[in-house]
Every structure is written in structure tokens, then in C-alpha cells.
């Protein structure tokens, strides 16, 4: 069982940066792949980034590649999403997710979810 709590969202201007954090419970955090997803109003939840349990493998959505960086600190049971050069289209609720296995791009692969944190980017 894994519990996830996101933090770090907020309202920023286009071009600004934010770092989202996700705190995870559990003793076997390093065995879980972690993902970030987002959902904008009226849209389906979409994949943003994922990272393997070791942190050596990462995946990104094309829309955020080169601007966002996912990382993790297994000693602290934390996963992060550094978001640079934010755009209004990045506005969404961002969710942290965990799965017991390799990193995946589909939300259906993830077993555990946080409550989400709002990111609003104004132009």
C-alpha cells in the first residue's frame, strides 16, 4: 500500500517555473515506478512524465519534453517534477501516481494516486 501527497502547485505567469513534490509512504518506495499526470478542465487525464524505481529510466510527454524534469529521492520517499518555461496550456491539476513495476505511460497502469495539486499558468 502506498499513500501519495502532492504539493508545490500554485499560480504563476507564463515562462515561470514551479517544482511539484510528491511524498510517498511505504518501506519499498524504490520498487515503485512513479508517474505524473495532469487533467485540465473538460479534458481527460494525460501522461506527463514517469520514472523507474531506480531513477535511471525516464519518459516524457512530447508536450513537456525539454521543459519538465522528473526525479526521485528514494532515501526520502520523494518524487519531483521540475517545470520550467511554463505555458498557459500547462494549466491543470497535477497528480502523482505509483505502480509496482516499470514506468508506464498509461494512467490505467498505476495503482495508487495522490489527491492532486493545481497549477495555473496565466499569459
Secondary structure, 3 states (H helix, E strand, C coil): CCCEEEECCEEEECCCCEEEEEEECCCCHHHEEEEEEEECCCCCCEEEEEECCCCCCEEECCCCCCCEEEEEECCCCEEEEEECCCCHHHCEEEEEEEEEECCCCCHHHCCEECCCEEEEEEC
